[in-house]
Amino acid sequence: APTYDAATGQTVNSYLSVTWVDIANPDPPNAASNPAAVYEQGRARGGARFRRLEGAWFSGDSLYFTSTNGGAAGLGQVWRHIVRRPSPGKFRAAGGTPWQGDLVLLFESPSNDALRMGDNLTMSPRGSLIICEDADPLASYLRVLTPEGHIFPFAQNNALGFGTSSMEFAGVVFSPDGQTMFVNLQSAGMTVAIWGPWHLGPI
């Protein structure tokens, strides 16, 4: 649907068809004075609207991403875009057919206890999403969203002595062998390593 609003009124696990539109000028001269210059081009061509897109992670044929302020409660959504590529290495198939795929809402937060403003995310070797919260300075969590749709807190940043401007987690990722999770503590400017044993749980 042209100018579709994905920010509210969505249903978890309901699939939406996707067609991409071209942006005539992805680097417009007024971008410095108008941060929405590229968005406005897409919207004028019927592009969908989300609310504050932040984290994104590719895995297999899918792009997982967060809408930090999306949803009826404004506390965040987690989406999956399943890409159908017309031909390897090309953005368009013969004849100019745009990429197409499906979009599905995996999770929408109903309360702060579930997820508060999901931001950066990554996928674990077992298929769960690890989500950093862009949240209250003194109550920042890493949350886990399983493939079955269950969400739970995994870690809280309660380290002291780093100031109170922001204690959010950022930039979570696994090592190539899947044994170590690395995550940043934003205000401290430090990176921590977390080891499993991941094989004993859904992460």
C-alpha positions in Angstrom: 0.0 0.0 0.0 1.5 3.4 -0.9 2.8 5.4 2.1 2.1 2.5 4.4 2.5 3.3 8.1 4.3 0.4 9.8 4.8 2.3 13.1 1.4 1.3 14.6 -1.5 -1.1 14.0 0.7 -4.1 13.1 0.1 -7.7 13.8 3.0 -10.0 14.9 3.7 -12.8 12.4 1.6 -11.2 9.7 3.4 -11.1 6.4 3.4 -8.0 4.2 4.6 -8.0 0.6 7.5 -5.7 -0.2 8.5 -3.9 -3.4 11.4 -1.4 -3.4 11.4 2.0 -5.0 14.3 3.9 -6.5 15.6 7.1 -4.8 16.4 9.6 -7.6 19.1 11.4 -5.6 20.5 9.5 -2.6 22.9 12.3 -1.9 20.9 15.5 -2.3 22.6 18.9 -1.9 20.1 19.9 0.9 20.8 16.8 3.1 23.0 18.8 5.5 20.2 21.3 6.2 17.3 18.8 5.9 18.1 15.4 7.5 14.9 14.0 6.1 15.7 14.9 2.4 16.2 11.3 1.3 13.3 10.0 3.3 11.0 12.6 1.7 12.0 11.3 -1.7 11.0 7.8 -0.8 7.8 8.9 0.9 6.8 10.8 -2.2 7.1 7.6 -4.2 4.9 5.7 -1.8 7.6 4.4 0.6 6.5 2.9 3.9 7.0 4.8 7.2 8.7 3.3 10.3 9.5 5.1 13.6 13.2 5.6 14.3 15.0 2.7 12.5 18.4 1.9 14.2 19.9 -1.6 14.5 20.2 -4.0 11.5 21.7 -7.4 11.0 21.9 -9.6 7.9 21.6 -13.4 8.3 21.0 -15.8 5.4 18.3 -14.4 3.2 17.0 -11.9 5.7 17.6 -8.5 7.2 16.6 -8.1 10.8 16.1 -4.6 12.1 14.6 -2.6 14.9 12.2 0.3 15.0 13.2 1.8 18.3 10.1 3.8 19.0 7.7 1.7 16.9 4.5 0.1 18.1 1.4 1.1 20.0 3.3 1.6 23.2 6.2 3.4 21.4 8.7 0.9 23.0 10.0 -0.8 20.0 9.4 -3.3 17.2 11.7 -6.0 15.8 11.2 -6.7 12.0 12.4 -9.3 9.5 12.7 -8.5 5.8 13.0 -11.7 3.8 14.7 -10.8 0.6 14.1 -12.5 -2.7 17.0 -11.8 -5.0 16.2 -11.9 -8.7 19.7 -12.9 -9.6 23.0 -13.2 -7.7 24.9 -9.9 -7.3 22.3 -7.7 -9.1 19.9 -5.3 -7.6 17.5 -5.7 -10.5 16.5 -8.7 -12.6 16.4 -8.6 -16.4 13.7 -6.2 -17.5 14.1 -3.9 -14.5 12.0 -5.9 -12.0 12.6 -4.5 -8.5 13.7 -6.7 -5.6 10.7 -8.2 -3.8 10.3 -10.0 -0.6 8.2 -10.3 2.6 8.2 -8.2 5.7 7.1 -9.7 9.0 6.9 -8.2 12.5 8.6 -10.6 14.9 8.0 -8.7 18.1 6.3 -5.5 19.4 7.0 -4.5 23.0 4.0 -4.0 25.2 5.9 -2.8 28.2 9.3 -1.7 29.6 9.6 -5.1 31.3 9.6 -6.8 27.9 11.8 -4.5 25.8 12.5 -0.8 26.1 13.5 0.8 22.8 15.5 -1.9 21.0 18.5 -0.6 19.1 21.6 -2.5 17.9 21.1 -6.3 17.4 22.8 -9.4 16.2 22.0 -13.1 15.7 23.4 -15.8 17.8 24.7 -19.0 16.2 21.6 -20.7 17.4 19.2 -18.3 15.7 18.2 -16.0 18.6 18.4 -12.2 18.3 20.4 -10.4 20.9 19.0 -6.8 21.3 20.6 -3.8 22.9 18.3 -1.4 24.6 18.5 2.3 24.0 16.9 2.9 27.3 17.0 4.5 30.7 20.5 5.5 31.7 20.4 3.3 34.8 18.4 0.3 33.5 20.0 -0.8 30.3 19.5 -4.5 29.3 20.6 -7.0 26.6 17.4 -8.9 25.7 17.1 -12.2 23.8 14.3 -12.9 21.3 14.1 -16.6 20.4 13.0 -17.9 17.0 9.7 -18.9 18.8 9.0 -15.3 19.8 9.9 -15.5 23.5 11.8 -12.6 24.9 13.8 -12.4 28.1 16.6 -10.3 29.8 20.1 -11.7 29.4 22.3 -9.0 31.0 22.0 -5.6 32.7 24.6 -2.9 32.7 24.8 -2.0 36.4 28.5 -1.0 36.4 29.3 1.9 38.6 31.7 4.8 38.1 31.0 5.5 34.4 28.7 8.4 34.8 24.9 8.5 34.3 24.6 10.1 30.8 24.0 6.7 29.2 24.7 3.2 30.3 23.3 1.5 27.2 24.8 -1.5 25.5 25.8 -1.0 21.9 27.3 -2.9 19.0 26.8 -6.5 20.1 28.4 -9.2 17.9 29.7 -12.8 18.2 33.2 -14.0 17.3 33.5 -16.0 14.1 33.6 -19.3 16.0 30.4 -18.3 17.9 32.0 -18.8 21.3 32.4 -15.2 22.5 29.9 -12.4 22.6 31.4 -8.9 22.4 29.3 -5.9 23.4 30.2 -2.2 24.0 29.2 -0.1 27.1 28.5 3.2 25.4 29.3 5.8 28.1 32.4 4.1 29.4 33.7 3.6 25.9 34.7 0.0 26.7 34.1 -3.4 25.2 33.4 -6.6 27.2 33.6 -10.2 26.3 31.0 -12.8 27.4 31.5 -16.5 27.2 28.9 -19.3 27.2 28.3 -22.1 27.6 25.9 -21.1 24.9 25.0 -24.8 24.1 23.1 -25.0 27.4 20.5 -22.5 26.4 18.7 -20.7 23.6 21.5 -18.2 22.9 
